[in-house]
């Protein structure tokens, strides 16, 4: 049985804080950022990896050995590899997705960046992405890193999540609003 989300996020935050502070002291934030990006991509791409880190059936030793092999294959920094080994030996690998997100957020804050999640109906061109990033930077006053996804069900337009702000200019939301207005009239 998995632990409640608040406990998981607390565990992830403690590991992320330690990992971030150690990397900052060693002036290795650049390599930590690359490691976090690589781990995030691996977790997103591999259902087997997600199953392995969440499985209570796999022993601590096997999880630690698997993570050591993965770290070596991905050429992760020694600090990240040691953290993953420690997490494996303590049966804490299940918080790895939260740890990666937390580390990425800490690095972005350190660099003065914010991340905007952008969902569009069709893939954005490089020029559109650049203009959107510049517009958002002008609005928030910080560098904006875009995390872009495509959702064709939007029909057209964008949905932008920037911190606690959500800007929805999609055709789908406009149609839903029109449908609600029609219901009120009739």
C-alpha positions in Angstrom: 0.0 0.0 0.0 1.4 3.4 -0.9 1.8 6.2 1.6 -0.4 9.3 1.6 0.6 12.0 -0.8 1.6 14.5 2.0 4.0 12.0 3.5 5.5 11.2 0.0 6.0 14.9 -0.8 7.6 15.4 2.6 10.1 12.6 2.0 10.8 13.8 -1.5 11.3 17.4 -0.3 13.9 16.2 2.3 15.9 14.3 -0.3 15.5 17.1 -2.8 16.7 19.7 -0.3 19.8 17.6 0.6 20.6 16.8 -3.0 20.2 20.5 -4.1 22.2 21.9 -1.2 25.1 19.4 -1.8 25.1 20.2 -5.5 25.0 23.9 -4.8 28.0 23.6 -2.3 29.9 21.6 -4.9 29.0 24.1 -7.7 27.4 21.2 -9.6 23.9 22.6 -10.2 24.4 22.3 -13.9 25.0 18.6 -13.7 22.2 18.1 -11.2 19.8 19.9 -13.6 20.9 17.6 -16.4 20.4 14.5 -14.1 16.9 15.7 -13.1 16.0 16.2 -16.8 17.3 12.8 -17.7 15.6 11.1 -14.8 12.3 12.9 -15.5 12.4 11.8 -19.2 13.2 8.2 -18.2 10.4 8.1 -15.7 8.0 9.5 -18.3 9.2 7.1 -21.1 9.5 3.8 -19.1 6.5 2.1 -17.5 8.9 -0.6 -16.3 11.0 1.9 -14.4 7.9 3.4 -12.8 6.7 -0.1 -11.9 10.1 -1.0 -10.4 10.4 2.0 -8.1 6.8 1.6 -6.9 6.9 -2.2 -6.4 6.9 -3.4 -2.8 7.7 -6.9 -4.1 11.2 -6.0 -5.4 13.8 -6.2 -2.6 15.8 -3.2 -1.4 19.0 -4.8 -2.8 17.4 -5.4 -6.2 16.0 -1.8 -6.4 19.4 -0.4 -5.3 21.2 -2.5 -7.9 18.8 -1.6 -10.7 19.1 2.1 -9.9 22.9 1.8 -9.8 22.8 0.2 -13.2 20.5 2.8 -14.5 22.6 5.7 -13.1 25.7 4.2 -14.7 24.0 3.7 -18.1 22.5 7.3 -18.0 26.0 8.6 -16.9 24.4 10.5 -13.9 26.7 12.4 -11.6 28.2 10.6 -8.6 26.1 12.7 -6.2 22.8 11.8 -8.0 23.9 8.1 -8.3 24.7 8.0 -4.5 21.4 9.6 -3.7 19.5 7.0 -5.8 21.4 4.2 -4.1 20.6 5.6 -0.7 16.9 6.0 -1.6 16.9 2.4 -2.9 18.5 1.0 0.3 15.9 3.0 2.4 13.0 1.9 0.3 12.3 5.5 -0.8 12.5 5.2 -4.6 8.7 5.5 -4.8 9.1 9.3 -4.3 11.5 9.7 -7.3 9.0 11.5 -9.5 8.2 14.0 -6.8 12.0 14.4 -6.0 12.7 15.1 -9.7 10.0 17.8 -9.8 11.2 19.3 -6.6 14.8 19.5 -7.7 13.8 21.0 -11.0 11.7 23.6 -9.2 14.6 24.5 -6.8 17.0 24.9 -9.7 14.6 27.0 -11.6 14.1 29.2 -8.5 17.8 29.5 -8.1 18.2 30.6 -11.7 15.3 33.0 -11.4 13.1 31.0 -13.8 9.5 29.9 -13.7 8.0 27.1 -15.7 4.9 27.5 -17.7 2.9 24.4 -18.8 1.5 25.2 -22.2 -1.0 22.9 -23.9 -1.9 23.7 -27.5 -4.3 22.2 -30.1 -1.4 21.8 -32.6 2.4 21.8 -32.2 3.8 25.3 -31.8 6.5 26.5 -34.2 9.9 27.6 -32.8 8.9 31.2 -33.5 5.6 30.9 -31.7 7.3 29.3 -28.7 9.8 32.1 -28.6 7.1 34.8 -28.8 5.1 33.1 -26.1 8.1 32.8 -23.8 8.9 36.5 -24.4 5.3 37.5 -23.7 5.1 35.5 -20.5 8.6 36.9 -19.4 7.2 40.4 -19.8 4.2 39.5 -17.7 6.1 37.9 -14.8 9.4 39.6 -15.0 11.4 36.3 -14.9 12.8 34.0 -17.5 10.1 31.5 -18.5 10.8 27.9 -19.4 8.0 26.4 -21.4 6.8 22.8 -21.0 4.8 22.3 -24.1 2.2 19.6 -24.8 -0.3 19.0 -27.6 -4.0 18.2 -26.9 -6.1 18.2 -30.1 -9.3 18.2 -28.1 -8.7 21.9 -27.5 -9.7 22.4 -31.2 -7.7 25.7 -31.2 -6.0 28.1 -28.9 -3.8 27.5 -25.8 -4.0 26.7 -22.2 -1.2 28.2 -20.2 -0.5 27.4 -16.5 2.0 29.7 -14.9 2.3 29.1 -11.2 -1.3 29.4 -9.8 -2.5 31.3 -12.8 -4.2 29.6 -15.7 -5.0 31.3 -19.0 -7.4 29.3 -21.2 -7.9 30.7 -24.7 -8.9 27.3 -26.2 -11.9 27.0 -28.5 -13.1 24.1 -26.3 -13.5 26.3 -23.3 -15.2 29.0 -25.3 -17.7 26.5 -26.7 -18.3 25.2 -23.1 -18.9 28.7 -21.9 -21.3 29.3 -24.8 -23.1 26.1 -24.0 -23.6 27.1 -20.4 -24.8 30.6 -21.5 -27.4 28.9 -23.8 -28.6 26.7 -21.0 -29.2 29.7 -18.8 -31.3 31.5 -21.5 -33.5 28.5 -22.4 
